Amino acid sequence: MEVESGPHTGPQRTIAVDAMGGDSAPEVPVAGALAALAELPEHIRIALVGDPERIGAVLPTAADPRVDVVPASESIEMDEAPALAVRRKRDSSIVVGLELQRSGEADAFISAGSTGAVMAASVLVLGALPGVDRPAVGAMFPTTKSPVLVLDVGANVDCKARQLHQFAHLGSVYVRDLRLIEQPRVGLLNVGEEPEKGGDTTTHAYALLAADPTLNFVGNVEGHQIIEGVCDVLVCDGFAGNTLLKFYESIAAFVIGLLRHPSGRLWKKSRVQQIVHVLDYAEYGGAPLLGVRGVSIVCHGASPSRAIKNAVRVAYRSAESSMVRDMALDLESLA
């Protein structure tokens, strides 16, 4: 949605936030959204989607006037079958939030609710971009250099070679538009660096990526090389990506444990905080669902308010950029 809101503020942007999604809803999504508004430009609005009574109970008495509450009478639980729940619960906070984007009343959607439901609803409501078999979830991983975007991290457990090729294009455009890396280096997660390593899918994917002149393909990337920052985009199937993501998420607590003094105190607190800042998934906000006709951000169910705040920032930057349009144009080369 682009509504001119003044000569110096730019077009108005509305970010829809699923206020009923996550382990600590609506308190955490509301707090995160309000924290983001306090840091973002004045032309940004937040639409909190969910039960108005529950949302109102946690909103400050003098809430920011840029906050709107959009009623949704249903919510999708974590244990529900995602696709079935999305079709049955048309007034759920996830579906209503995405409908706001489709109708032009919002520019992006964020949820810490059921990941499967967010993905299913995003495809159903927004639709996939032409040339995309399956949208992919991308997550930023810390490295010794700059973060790497890994996709897919769970949306597609089994992938064909052409889908990995599509992921490479989606990831490249995202990194180029949001991280401003002109020629993102693309790597393929594998068990060895040689082109013939891996199974039929990875060897075929290697051939497709290597033969694509529009990609800056740097070859196979082994697990130990990820942390070295050898690429900006790392492509893999959702099984490997999700396993990698869960391992990375556990590192922060593990490192803190190692750094604790036997007395229970932390060694050099400032240094520990710096390390945790790099490793903490909350610093990277949510994981974008790439390949749909819009901006859909998936957050961890246990996300603290800081993660929601940073997800709003990612959603805002995505909406401000031409990311979705650029992805559509880029994928035309694969048609």
C-alpha positions as CSV (number, residue, x, y, z in Angstrom):
1,M,0.0,0.0,0.0
2,E,1.4,3.4,-1.0
3,V,-0.4,6.4,0.4
4,E,1.4,9.7,0.3
5,S,1.6,10.9,3.9
6,G,3.6,14.1,3.6
7,P,6.3,15.7,1.5
8,H,9.2,14.3,3.6
9,T,7.9,11.1,5.1
10,G,7.5,9.0,1.9
11,P,4.7,6.5,1.2
12,Q,2.8,5.1,4.1
13,R,3.7,1.5,4.9
14,T,1.6,-0.8,7.0
15,I,3.0,-4.0,8.6
16,A,0.5,-6.6,9.7
17,V,1.5,-8.5,12.8
18,D,-0.2,-11.7,13.9
19,A,-0.9,-10.7,17.5
20,M,-2.1,-14.3,18.4
21,G,1.0,-16.1,17.1
22,G,3.7,-17.4,19.3
23,D,4.2,-19.0,22.7
24,S,3.6,-15.7,24.6
25,A,0.9,-14.1,22.5
26,P,-0.4,-11.5,22.5
27,E,2.0,-9.9,25.0
28,V,5.2,-10.5,23.0
29,P,4.0,-9.7,19.4
30,V,2.4,-6.4,20.7
31,A,5.5,-5.4,22.7
32,G,7.7,-6.2,19.7
33,A,5.6,-4.2,17.3
34,L,5.4,-1.2,19.6
35,A,9.2,-1.3,20.1
36,A,9.7,-1.3,16.3
37,L,7.4,1.6,15.8
38,A,9.5,3.6,18.3
39,E,12.6,3.1,16.0
40,L,11.1,3.3,12.5
41,P,10.1,6.3,10.4
42,E,6.8,8.1,11.2
43,H,5.1,6.9,8.0
44,I,5.1,3.3,9.3
45,R,1.9,1.8,10.7
46,I,1.2,-1.5,12.5
47,A,-1.9,-3.5,12.1
48,L,-2.3,-5.9,15.1
49,V,-4.4,-8.8,13.9
50,G,-6.4,-11.0,16.4
51,D,-8.8,-10.9,19.3
52,P,-9.5,-7.2,20.0
53,E,-10.2,-7.9,23.7
54,R,-7.0,-9.8,24.3
55,I,-4.9,-7.3,22.3
56,G,-6.6,-4.3,24.1
57,A,-5.7,-5.9,27.5
58,V,-2.0,-5.6,26.7
59,L,-1.9,-2.4,24.8
60,P,-0.7,0.6,26.8
61,T,-3.4,3.1,27.7
62,A,-1.8,5.8,25.5
63,A,-0.9,3.5,22.6
64,D,0.9,4.9,19.5
65,P,-1.8,6.3,17.2
66,R,-0.1,4.5,14.3
67,V,-1.4,1.2,15.8
68,D,-4.6,-0.3,14.4
69,V,-6.3,-3.4,15.7
70,V,-7.8,-5.7,13.0
71,P,-10.3,-8.2,14.4
72,A,-9.8,-11.9,13.8
73,S,-12.1,-14.4,15.7
74,E,-10.0,-17.5,15.2
75,S,-6.4,-18.6,15.7
76,I,-4.5,-21.6,14.3
77,E,-2.9,-23.8,17.0
78,M,0.5,-25.5,16.6
79,D,-0.9,-29.0,16.6
80,E,-3.4,-28.4,13.8
81,A,-2.8,-29.7,10.2
82,P,-1.7,-26.5,8.5
83,A,-3.4,-26.7,5.1
84,L,-6.6,-28.0,6.6
85,A,-6.6,-25.3,9.3
86,V,-6.0,-22.5,6.8
87,R,-9.0,-23.6,4.7
88,R,-11.3,-24.1,7.7
89,K,-10.4,-21.0,9.7
90,R,-10.8,-18.2,7.2
91,D,-11.1,-15.7,10.1
92,S,-7.9,-16.8,11.7
93,S,-5.3,-14.1,12.5
94,I,-2.9,-15.6,10.0
95,V,-5.4,-15.7,7.1
96,V,-6.8,-12.2,7.9
97,G,-3.3,-10.7,8.2
98,L,-2.3,-12.1,4.8
99,E,-5.6,-11.0,3.3
100,L,-4.8,-7.4,4.4
101,Q,-1.7,-7.6,2.2
102,R,-3.5,-9.1,-0.8
103,S,-6.1,-6.3,-0.7
104,G,-3.4,-3.6,-0.4
105,E,-4.3,-2.6,3.1
106,A,-0.9,-3.9,4.3
107,D,2.6,-4.2,2.7
108,A,3.9,-7.1,4.7
109,F,2.9,-9.8,7.3
110,I,4.7,-11.2,10.3
111,S,3.7,-14.2,12.4
112,A,5.3,-16.3,15.2
113,G,2.5,-18.8,14.9
114,S,2.4,-22.1,13.2
115,T,5.1,-22.1,10.5
116,G,3.3,-24.6,8.4
117,A,0.1,-22.5,8.5
118,V,1.9,-19.3,7.6
119,M,3.5,-21.0,4.6
120,A,0.3,-22.7,3.5
121,A,-1.7,-19.5,3.9
122,S,0.9,-17.4,2.1
123,V,0.7,-19.6,-0.9
124,L,-3.1,-19.8,-0.8
125,V,-3.7,-16.1,-0.2
126,L,-0.8,-14.4,-1.9
127,G,0.1,-17.1,-4.5
128,A,3.5,-18.2,-5.7
129,L,5.6,-16.1,-8.1
130,P,5.6,-17.4,-11.7
131,G,8.5,-19.9,-12.1
132,V,8.4,-20.9,-8.4
133,D,7.5,-24.6,-7.8
134,R,7.7,-24.2,-4.0
135,P,8.5,-21.1,-1.9
136,A,11.4,-21.4,0.5
137,V,12.1,-20.1,4.0
138,G,15.4,-18.3,4.3
139,A,17.3,-17.7,7.5
140,M,20.3,-15.6,8.3
141,F,23.2,-17.5,9.8
142,P,26.2,-15.8,11.5
143,T,29.7,-16.4,10.2
144,T,33.2,-15.1,10.9
145,K,32.5,-12.5,8.2
146,S,29.0,-11.4,7.2
147,P,25.8,-13.4,7.7
148,V,24.8,-16.0,5.1
149,L,21.2,-16.6,3.9
150,V,20.4,-20.3,4.1
151,L,17.4,-21.6,2.2
152,D,15.4,-23.7,2.5
153,V,15.3,-24.2,6.3
154,G,12.2,-26.3,6.6
155,A,9.5,-25.5,4.0
156,N,10.5,-28.3,1.6
157,V,12.0,-31.5,3.1
158,D,12.5,-33.1,-0.3
159,C,13.6,-31.0,-3.3
160,K,14.3,-31.5,-6.9
161,A,17.4,-30.0,-8.6
162,R,15.4,-27.3,-10.4
163,Q,13.9,-26.2,-7.1
164,L,17.3,-25.8,-5.6
165,H,18.2,-23.7,-8.7
166,Q,15.1,-21.6,-8.0
167,F,16.1,-21.1,-4.4
168,A,19.5,-19.8,-5.6
169,H,17.7,-17.1,-7.6
170,L,15.3,-16.2,-4.8
171,G,18.2,-15.9,-2.3
172,S,20.4,-13.9,-4.6
173,V,17.7,-11.3,-5.2
174,Y,16.9,-11.1,-1.5
175,V,20.6,-10.6,-0.5
176,R,21.1,-8.1,-3.4
177,D,18.1,-6.0,-2.5
178,L,18.2,-6.0,1.3
179,R,21.9,-6.4,2.0
180,L,23.1,-4.5,-1.0
181,I,25.6,-7.1,-2.2
182,E,25.7,-6.6,-5.9
183,Q,26.8,-10.1,-6.9
184,P,26.0,-12.5,-4.0
185,R,28.1,-15.6,-3.9
186,V,25.9,-18.7,-4.1
187,G,27.0,-22.1,-2.6
188,L,25.4,-25.5,-2.6
189,L,25.5,-27.4,0.7
190,N,27.2,-30.8,0.1
191,V,29.4,-33.4,1.6
192,G,32.4,-32.5,-0.5
193,E,33.7,-29.7,-2.8
194,E,34.0,-31.8,-6.0
195,P,31.1,-31.5,-8.5
196,E,30.4,-35.2,-8.5
197,K,29.9,-35.3,-4.7
198,G,26.5,-36.1,-3.2
199,G,23.4,-37.8,-4.6
200,D,21.6,-37.4,-7.9
201,T,19.8,-34.3,-6.8
202,T,22.8,-32.4,-5.7
203,T,25.0,-33.3,-8.7
204,H,22.2,-32.3,-11.0
205,A,21.7,-29.0,-9.0
206,Y,25.4,-28.4,-9.2
207,A,25.3,-28.7,-13.0
208,L,22.3,-26.3,-13.2
209,L,23.9,-23.7,-10.9
210,A,27.3,-23.9,-12.6
211,A,25.7,-23.4,-16.1
212,D,23.7,-20.4,-15.1
213,P,25.6,-17.2,-16.1
214,T,23.3,-15.0,-14.1
215,L,24.4,-16.5,-10.8
216,N,27.7,-16.0,-9.0
217,F,28.0,-19.7,-8.1
218,V,31.1,-20.6,-6.0
219,G,30.5,-24.4,-5.9
220,N,29.8,-26.9,-3.2
221,V,30.1,-25.8,0.4
222,E,30.9,-28.3,3.2
223,G,29.5,-27.9,6.7
224,H,32.7,-26.6,8.3
225,Q,33.0,-23.9,5.6
226,I,29.7,-22.2,6.4
227,I,31.1,-20.5,9.5
228,E,34.0,-19.2,7.4
229,G,31.6,-17.0,5.3
230,V,32.6,-18.5,1.9
231,C,29.2,-17.6,0.4
232,D,26.3,-15.1,0.8
233,V,23.6,-17.5,-0.1
234,L,23.6,-21.2,0.8
235,V,21.2,-23.5,-1.0
236,C,20.0,-26.8,0.4
237,D,16.8,-28.9,1.0
238,G,14.6,-28.2,3.9
239,F,15.7,-31.3,5.9
240,A,19.4,-30.3,5.9
241,G,18.6,-26.6,6.3
242,N,16.2,-27.1,9.3
243,T,18.7,-29.5,11.0
244,L,21.4,-26.8,10.5
245,L,19.1,-24.1,11.8
246,K,18.2,-25.9,15.0
247,F,21.9,-26.6,15.7
248,Y,22.8,-23.0,15.2
249,E,20.0,-21.9,17.5
250,S,21.4,-24.0,20.3
251,I,24.9,-22.6,20.0
252,A,24.3,-19.4,22.0
253,A,23.2,-21.2,25.2
254,F,26.0,-23.7,24.8
255,V,28.7,-21.0,24.4
256,I,27.4,-19.1,27.5
257,G,27.6,-22.4,29.4
258,L,31.2,-22.8,28.4
259,L,32.1,-19.3,29.4
260,R,30.6,-19.5,32.8
261,H,33.0,-19.4,35.8
262,P,32.6,-22.3,38.2
263,S,31.1,-19.8,40.6
264,G,28.3,-19.1,38.2
265,R,29.6,-15.7,37.1
266,L,30.4,-14.9,33.5
267,W,33.9,-14.3,32.3
268,K,34.3,-10.8,30.9
269,K,30.6,-9.9,30.6
270,S,31.0,-7.4,27.8
271,R,32.7,-10.0,25.6
272,V,30.1,-12.6,26.3
273,Q,27.4,-10.2,25.4
274,Q,29.1,-9.5,22.1
275,I,29.3,-13.2,21.3
276,V,25.6,-13.7,22.2
277,H,24.6,-10.8,20.1
278,V,26.2,-12.4,17.0
279,L,24.7,-15.9,17.8
280,D,21.2,-14.9,19.0
281,Y,18.6,-15.6,16.3
282,A,16.5,-12.7,17.8
283,E,18.9,-10.2,16.3
284,Y,18.1,-11.4,12.8
285,G,14.3,-11.1,13.3
286,G,12.3,-13.6,11.3
287,A,12.8,-15.8,8.3
288,P,11.3,-14.6,5.0
289,L,9.2,-16.9,2.9
290,L,10.7,-16.3,-0.5
291,G,8.8,-17.0,-3.7
292,V,5.3,-15.7,-2.9
293,R,3.7,-12.5,-4.2
294,G,4.3,-10.5,-1.2
295,V,6.3,-10.2,2.0
296,S,5.7,-12.9,4.6
297,I,8.0,-13.3,7.6
298,V,8.0,-16.4,9.8
299,C,9.2,-16.0,13.4
300,H,10.2,-18.6,15.9
301,G,7.4,-19.6,18.2
302,A,9.5,-18.7,21.2
303,S,10.6,-15.4,19.8
304,P,11.1,-12.6,22.4
305,S,9.8,-9.1,21.7
306,R,13.3,-8.2,20.3
307,A,12.9,-10.8,17.6
308,I,9.5,-9.5,16.7
309,K,10.8,-5.9,16.6
310,N,13.6,-6.9,14.3
311,A,11.2,-8.9,12.1
312,V,9.2,-5.7,11.7
313,R,12.3,-4.0,10.6
314,V,13.0,-6.7,8.0
315,A,9.4,-6.6,6.8
316,Y,9.7,-2.8,6.4
317,R,12.9,-3.0,4.5
318,S,11.5,-5.7,2.3
319,A,8.4,-3.7,1.5
320,E,10.5,-0.6,0.8
321,S,12.7,-2.5,-1.6
322,S,11.6,-3.8,-5.0
323,M,12.4,-7.4,-3.8
324,V,9.2,-9.1,-4.9
325,R,9.2,-7.5,-8.3
326,D,12.9,-8.2,-8.8
327,M,12.4,-11.8,-8.0
328,A,9.6,-12.1,-10.6
329,L,11.9,-10.6,-13.2
330,D,14.8,-12.7,-12.2
331,L,12.8,-15.9,-12.4
332,E,11.8,-15.2,-16.0
333,S,15.2,-16.3,-17.0
334,L,14.3,-19.8,-15.7
335,A,11.1,-20.1,-17.7
